[in-house]
Amino acid sequence: MEKHQDKELLKRIAKLVKQNKELNERVRQLAESNEKLSNLVDKYERKLTRLKAGGLPAEAEEDQPDILKFKMGTVLFADIQGFARLTDGMDTRGMMDDLDDLFFHFDSIVIKYKLEKIKTIGDSYMCAGGVPVKNSTNPVDVVMAALEMHHYLEELKQKSDKNRVWDICIGIHTGSVTAIPSGKKKISWELKGDTVNIASRLSASCKADNINISANTYELVKEFFICEYNGKIPVKYTGDLSMYYVRGIAPDISRDGKGLIPNSEFDTKFKLVQFVDLQEIILDKLERELPEYLYYHNVKHTIDVVTEVELIGWAEGVSEEELLLLKTAALFHDSGHIIGYDKHEELGCGLAREYLPGYNFSPGQIERVCELIMATRMPPEPKDLLEKIMCDSDLDYLGRSDFIPVSNTLYEELKEQEKINNINDWNKLQIKFISGHQYFTETARNLREVNKQNQIERIKQLINED
C-alpha cells in the first residue's frame, strides 16, 4: 500500500513539475514579446518627439542606441563619507587623490563582476548588474562586489592616517530599471526608475561601513550570504520595505574565515542560477537553427529532457553539482542536430565545449557533461547513476500517455530523411525496441514502466499484418 502511494506521489510530482515548466516557458515568451514591443514603442515615440522638436531626422536616429528596459536589474548606490571631517589645516588635494584612487579600485571590482558603472557626481558611486546585458545572477554579482568594496576600505583604514579615512554606506535594491544611453564611440548609461531611488534610500538608511539590501534582493541572495534583519523604511506607493545587512558569504559555502572567498559549493549554486541564462541562449539557438524536418528532436524535446533529469535526479538523491551537470548535458544533448543528424551526440559535445567555458565550467565538468551526452547514444548502455538518469529522461516518452503522437513525430522525422519506409514498418520496429527496453533508475521504473507495457498492446492494434 505504501509503495503504491509513493508511486502515485511521484506521478503527481512529475505532472506538476512539467506543468510548471510549461507555464514558466509561456510566461517567459510573453514577457519577451511584451519587452520587445515596449522597447519598440519607446523608440518610435522618441523619434516622433525629436522630429516634432526639429531634432534629428529619423534616419539619423538609427545611429543612436535604444533606451532599454529591464525587469530585473540590481543597483548599488554607495555614499562615500569623509569630507565632513575636513578642516582648514587638512590636505584636501591629498584627500581628493585618495578618493580618485578609491573609485579607480571600485572600477576594477565592477569589471571583475561584469557590472556596469553608472555616472555619478561627487563622492557617490553607483553601479548596476543585469544592464545593459540582462542576466539572472546580477543580485549575487552586485552583493559580491559590495563585499569586496567594503573589505578594501577596511584594509585602507588599517593603513591610512586617521584624518584621511573614508567610511562607506552601501544600499542595494533589485527591481525594474530603464537604461538610457549617451555617447557614440563609448556608450555610458544613466538609470531611471524606482529601483535607483530605493537603492539611494537604503544607502541613506545604512550605518557607516555596512551593506544594506532590500527585501527584493534578500530573497534572491539569501542562500548565498549571511543576512541580518535591519528594520523597515517607508517607500512611496509601495509601503514599508524591509532591509537586511549583509555580513558575508554563508560559512558552508565560503573557504575563508572572513566570508569573502566562495568555495566550490558556492560556485555550484551560482551556476544553477546562471543556468537560466545559458538555457535561454541555447533554446533560442535551437529555435532558430534546427532544421524544420526535426519534428521530434526539437526544442520541446530538449525542454522535456531538462525537466525530467531534474525530477529523476531529485528523486534519486543526486548532489547539486550532479544536478547541474545533468541539466547542462540535457540542454546540449541534441544540440548537435543543428550541424548534422548522424553522430549528433559528438557534435553536441563540440557545442558544449564551445559555450561552457564562458560560464566558468571547469575542464573536468565539461568532460563530464560530454560523457553524459554520449550516454544517450543508441542502444543505451549507462555505466553509472548519472548516465542512467540521462538515458531514462531521454526516453521518458516511452512510458507517457502521449506516447503515440510523440512516436509519430519521430516517424515523420525519419521518413522525411528516408530512414524508414512506412508507418507499418515503424510500428513493428517500435514494438521490438520497447520490448527490449528497460528503465534503469527506480524512479523511472515506478513512473513509466507500467505505461510502457501498455504501449506495446496499443501499437499491436495498429499493425497491419497483410
C-alpha positions in Angstrom: 0.0 0.0 0.0 2.8 2.4 1.0 4.7 1.6 -2.2 1.6 2.3 -4.3 1.2 5.7 -2.6 4.8 6.5 -3.3 4.3 5.8 -7.0 1.2 7.9 -7.1 3.0 10.8 -5.4 5.9 10.6 -7.9 3.4 10.7 -10.7 1.7 13.8 -9.3 5.0 15.5 -8.7 6.1 14.7 -12.3 2.9 16.1 -13.7 3.2 19.3 -11.6 6.8 19.8 -12.5 6.1 19.5 -16.2 3.1 21.8 -16.0 5.2 24.4 -14.0 7.9 24.3 -16.7 5.4 24.7 -19.5 3.8 27.7 -17.7 7.2 29.3 -17.0 8.2 28.9 -20.6 4.9 30.5 -21.7 5.4 33.4 -19.3 9.0 33.9 -20.5 7.8 34.0 -24.1 5.1 36.5 -23.3 7.4 38.7 -21.2 10.0 38.8 -24.0 7.3 39.7 -26.5 6.0 42.4 -24.2 9.5 43.8 -23.6 10.3 44.0 -27.3 7.0 45.7 -28.0 7.5 48.2 -25.2 11.0 49.0 -26.4 9.8 49.4 -29.9 7.0 51.8 -28.8 9.6 53.8 -26.8 11.9 54.0 -29.8 9.2 55.4 -32.1 7.8 57.8 -29.5 11.3 59.1 -29.0 11.8 59.6 -32.8 8.4 61.3 -33.1 9.3 63.7 -30.2 12.6 64.6 -31.8 11.1 65.2 -35.2 8.3 67.4 -33.8 11.0 69.4 -31.9 13.0 69.8 -35.2 15.8 67.5 -33.9 17.5 64.5 -35.5 15.8 63.1 -38.7 14.5 59.6 -38.4 17.4 58.0 -40.3 20.0 59.7 -38.0 18.2 58.2 -35.0 19.2 54.7 -36.2 22.8 55.5 -35.1 21.6 56.2 -31.5 21.4 53.2 -29.1 17.9 52.4 -27.9 16.5 53.0 -24.4 16.4 49.6 -22.7 14.0 48.4 -20.1 14.9 45.5 -17.7 12.5 43.6 -15.5 15.3 42.7 -13.1 18.4 44.8 -12.5 20.3 45.3 -9.3 21.5 48.8 -8.4 24.3 49.5 -5.9 24.5 53.0 -4.5 27.5 53.9 -2.3 27.7 57.0 -0.3 31.4 57.7 0.4 31.8 59.7 3.7 34.8 61.6 4.8 34.5 65.1 3.6 32.6 66.0 6.8 35.8 65.7 8.8 37.7 68.2 6.6 39.3 71.2 8.5 41.3 74.2 7.3 44.6 72.5 8.0 43.9 69.3 6.2 45.4 68.2 2.8 42.3 68.5 0.7 44.2 67.8 -2.5 45.6 64.6 -1.0 42.0 63.5 0.0 40.8 64.1 -3.5 43.6 62.0 -4.8 42.7 59.3 -2.3 39.1 59.4 -3.5 40.1 59.1 -7.1 42.3 56.0 -6.2 39.3 54.6 -4.3 37.0 55.0 -7.3 39.6 53.5 -9.6 39.8 50.4 -7.4 36.0 50.2 -7.3 36.0 50.3 -11.1 38.2 47.2 -11.2 35.8 45.4 -8.9 32.9 46.4 -11.2 34.7 45.0 -14.2 35.5 41.8 -12.3 31.9 41.1 -11.7 30.7 42.2 -15.1 28.7 45.1 -13.7 28.1 48.5 -15.4 29.4 51.7 -13.8 26.7 54.4 -13.8 27.5 58.1 -14.0 27.5 59.8 -10.6 28.6 63.2 -9.2 30.9 64.0 -6.3 31.5 61.4 -3.5 28.8 58.9 -4.6 29.4 55.7 -6.5 26.8 53.8 -8.4 26.9 50.6 -10.5 24.4 48.0 -11.7 24.1 44.4 -12.6 21.9 43.0 -15.3 22.3 46.0 -17.5 22.9 46.6 -20.4 23.1 42.8 -20.8 20.4 41.0 -18.8 21.3 38.0 -16.6 19.9 36.1 -13.7 22.9 36.3 -11.4 23.0 40.1 -11.1 21.8 40.2 -7.4 24.6 37.9 -6.3 27.2 39.6 -8.5 26.4 43.0 -7.0 26.5 41.8 -3.4 29.8 40.1 -4.0 31.1 43.4 -5.5 29.8 45.3 -2.4 31.6 42.9 -0.1 34.9 43.5 -1.9 34.4 47.2 -1.8 33.7 47.1 1.9 36.7 44.8 2.6 39.0 47.1 0.5 38.0 50.1 2.7 38.6 48.1 5.8 42.1 47.4 4.6 42.7 51.1 3.8 41.6 52.0 7.3 44.3 49.8 8.8 47.0 51.5 6.7 45.8 55.1 6.5 46.2 58.3 8.6 43.2 58.6 10.8 42.5 62.0 9.3 42.2 60.5 5.8 39.8 57.6 6.4 36.7 57.0 4.3 33.5 55.4 5.5 31.0 53.9 3.1 27.3 53.2 3.2 26.1 50.9 0.5 22.5 50.4 -0.5 21.4 47.6 -2.9 18.0 47.0 -4.5 16.7 44.7 -7.2 13.9 45.7 -9.5 12.9 47.0 -12.9 15.1 49.7 -14.4 15.3 51.8 -17.5 18.7 52.3 -19.0 19.2 55.5 -21.1 22.4 55.6 -23.3 24.5 58.5 -24.2 27.6 58.9 -26.4 28.5 57.3 -29.7 32.0 55.8 -29.6 31.9 54.9 -25.9 28.4 54.3 -24.6 27.6 55.3 -21.0 24.3 54.6 -19.2 22.0 56.6 -17.0 19.5 54.6 -14.9 15.9 55.7 -14.2 13.2 54.3 -12.1 12.2 53.4 -8.5 15.0 50.9 -8.2 17.6 53.6 -8.3 15.7 55.8 -5.8 15.3 52.9 -3.4 19.0 51.9 -3.6 19.8 55.5 -2.6 17.3 55.4 0.2 18.8 52.2 1.5 22.3 53.8 1.5 20.9 56.8 3.4 19.3 54.4 6.0 22.6 52.4 6.4 25.0 52.7 9.3 28.6 53.5 8.2 30.6 50.6 6.8 27.6 48.4 6.2 25.9 46.9 3.2 22.1 47.4 3.4 19.9 45.4 0.9 16.2 45.4 0.2 13.8 42.5 0.8 13.7 42.0 -3.0 17.5 41.5 -3.1 17.5 39.4 0.1 15.1 36.9 -1.4 17.4 36.4 -4.4 20.6 36.1 -2.4 19.7 34.6 1.0 21.1 31.1 0.0 24.5 32.7 -0.6 25.0 35.2 2.2 24.6 35.8 5.9 22.0 38.5 6.3 20.7 40.3 9.4 17.3 42.0 9.6 17.6 45.8 9.8 14.1 47.1 10.2 11.9 48.9 7.6 11.8 52.1 5.7 8.7 53.7 4.1 8.7 53.8 0.3 6.2 55.9 -1.6 3.5 53.9 -3.4 4.9 50.7 -2.0 4.6 50.8 1.8 7.2 49.7 4.3 10.2 48.0 2.8 12.3 45.5 4.9 16.0 45.9 4.9 18.9 43.5 5.7 22.6 43.9 6.4 24.9 41.6 4.6 27.6 40.1 6.8 29.4 37.9 4.4 29.2 34.7 2.4 27.5 31.8 4.3 30.1 29.8 6.2 29.3 26.5 4.5 29.9 27.9 1.0 32.9 30.1 1.9 36.6 29.0 2.1 37.9 31.8 4.3 37.1 33.0 7.8 36.0 36.4 6.6 33.1 35.3 4.3 34.7 36.8 1.3 36.1 33.9 -0.8 33.5 31.5 -2.2 34.2 27.7 -2.3 33.1 25.1 -4.8 29.6 24.7 -3.3 29.1 28.5 -3.8 30.2 28.0 -7.4 27.7 25.3 -8.0 24.8 27.3 -6.5 25.8 30.2 -8.7 26.0 28.1 -11.8 22.5 26.7 -11.1 21.2 30.3 -11.1 23.2 31.1 -14.2 21.8 28.0 -15.9 18.6 30.1 -16.6 20.7 32.4 -18.9 22.5 29.5 -20.6 19.3 27.7 -21.2 17.7 30.8 -22.8 20.6 31.2 -25.1 20.7 27.6 -26.2 17.0 27.2 -26.6 16.9 30.3 -28.7 19.7 28.9 -30.8 17.8 25.7 -31.3 14.6 27.5 -32.2 16.4 29.5 -34.9 18.8 26.9 -36.3 17.3 23.4 -36.0 16.2 22.0 -39.4 12.4 22.2 -40.0 12.2 18.4 -40.5 13.1 17.7 -36.9 9.6 17.1 -35.7 10.8 15.1 -32.7 14.3 16.3 -31.9 13.1 19.9 -31.4 13.1 22.5 -28.6 10.1 20.8 -26.9 12.1 17.5 -26.6 15.1 19.3 -25.1 12.8 21.1 -22.5 11.2 17.7 -21.7 14.6 16.1 -21.0 15.9 19.0 -18.9 12.7 18.8 -16.9 13.0 15.1 -16.5 16.6 14.9 -15.4 15.8 17.4 -12.6 12.8 15.3 -11.5 14.6 12.0 -11.6 17.8 13.5 -10.2 16.0 15.0 -7.3 14.2 11.7 -6.6 17.4 9.7 -6.9 19.2 12.0 -4.4 22.0 13.4 -6.6 24.1 16.4 -5.3 23.6 20.0 -6.5 26.7 19.7 -8.7 25.5 16.5 -10.2 22.1 18.1 -10.9 23.9 21.0 -12.6 25.8 18.6 -14.9 22.7 16.6 -15.7 20.7 19.7 -16.6 23.5 21.1 -18.7 24.0 17.8 -20.5 20.3 17.6 -21.2 20.3 21.1 -22.6 23.1 20.2 -25.1 22.3 16.5 -25.7 20.5 17.1 -29.1 22.0 20.5 -30.0 24.3 18.7 -32.5 21.3 18.4 -34.8 22.0 22.0 -35.7 25.1 20.7 -37.5 24.1 17.2 -38.6 21.7 14.4 -37.9 24.1 11.4 -37.7 26.6 11.4 -34.8 24.7 14.4 -33.3 25.9 13.5 -29.8 29.6 14.2 -30.7 28.5 17.4 -32.4 26.6 18.4 -29.3 29.7 17.8 -27.2 31.5 20.2 -29.5 28.9 22.9 -28.9 29.1 22.3 -25.1 32.9 22.7 -25.2 32.4 26.0 -27.1 29.8 27.5 -24.8 30.6 26.2 -21.3 34.0 27.9 -20.7 32.2 31.2 -20.9 30.1 30.1 -17.9 33.2 29.1 -15.9 32.7 25.4 -16.2 36.0 23.6 -15.4 37.6 21.3 -17.9 36.6 18.4 -15.7 33.0 19.5 -15.6 32.8 20.0 -19.3 34.2 16.5 -20.0 31.6 15.0 -17.5 28.8 16.8 -19.4 30.1 15.3 -22.6 30.2 11.8 -21.1 26.5 12.3 -20.1 25.6 13.5 -23.6 27.3 10.5 -25.2 25.4 8.1 -22.8 22.2 8.9 -24.8 23.5 7.1 -27.9 21.5 4.1 -29.0 21.4 1.5 -27.7 21.7 3.0 -24.2 24.4 1.4 -22.1 24.8 3.7 -19.0 27.7 3.0 -16.6 26.7 5.0 -13.5 23.7 6.7 -11.9 24.0 10.0 -13.7 24.2 8.2 -17.1 21.2 6.1 -16.1 19.2 9.3 -15.3 20.2 10.7 -18.7 19.1 7.6 -20.6 15.8 7.4 -18.7 15.0 11.0 -19.2 15.8 10.9 -22.9 13.4 8.0 -23.5 10.8 9.1 -20.9 8.1 9.4 -23.6 8.0 5.6 -24.0 6.0 5.3 -20.8 3.9 8.5 -21.1 0.3 8.8 -22.1 1.2 10.8 -25.2 3.5 8.1 -26.5 1.6 7.5 -29.8 1.6 11.2 -31.0 5.2 11.7 -29.9 6.2 8.5 -31.6 4.5 9.6 -34.8 6.6 12.8 -34.8 9.8 10.7 -34.7 8.4 8.6 -37.6 7.7 11.7 -39.7 11.2 12.9 -39.0 12.8 9.6 -40.0 10.6 9.2 -43.1 11.5 12.7 -44.4 15.1 11.6 -44.3 14.3 8.3 -46.0 15.4 6.3 -42.9 12.1 4.4 -42.6 9.6 3.2 -45.3 6.1 3.3 -43.9 4.1 3.5 -40.7 3.6 -0.3 -40.5 7.3 -0.9 -40.6 7.8 1.8 -38.0 5.2 0.3 -35.6 6.9 -3.1 -35.9 10.2 -1.5 -35.1 8.7 0.2 -32.1 7.4 -3.0 -30.6 10.8 -4.6 -31.0 12.5 -1.6 -29.4 10.1 -1.1 -26.5 10.1 -4.9 -25.7 13.9 -4.8 -25.4 14.0 -1.5 -23.5 14.4 -1.1 -19.8 14.4 1.9 -17.5 17.5 2.0 -15.3 16.5 4.1 -12.3 14.0 3.1 -9.7 12.2 6.4 -10.1 11.7 5.9 -13.9 10.5 2.4 -13.4 7.9 3.5 -10.8 6.8 6.3 -13.0 6.8 4.8 -16.5 7.3 1.0 -16.6 3.6 0.1 -16.4 2.5 2.5 -19.1 5.4 1.3 -21.3 4.0 -2.2 -21.3 0.6 -0.8 -22.3 2.1 0.9 -25.3 3.1 -2.4 -26.8 -0.5 -3.6 -26.8 -1.7 -0.3 -28.3 0.8 -0.5 -31.1 0.0 -4.1 -31.9 -3.6 -3.0 -32.6 -2.2 -0.5 -35.2 -0.1 -3.0 -37.2 -1.4 -4.3 -40.5 -0.2 -7.9 -40.9 -1.1 -8.1 -44.6 
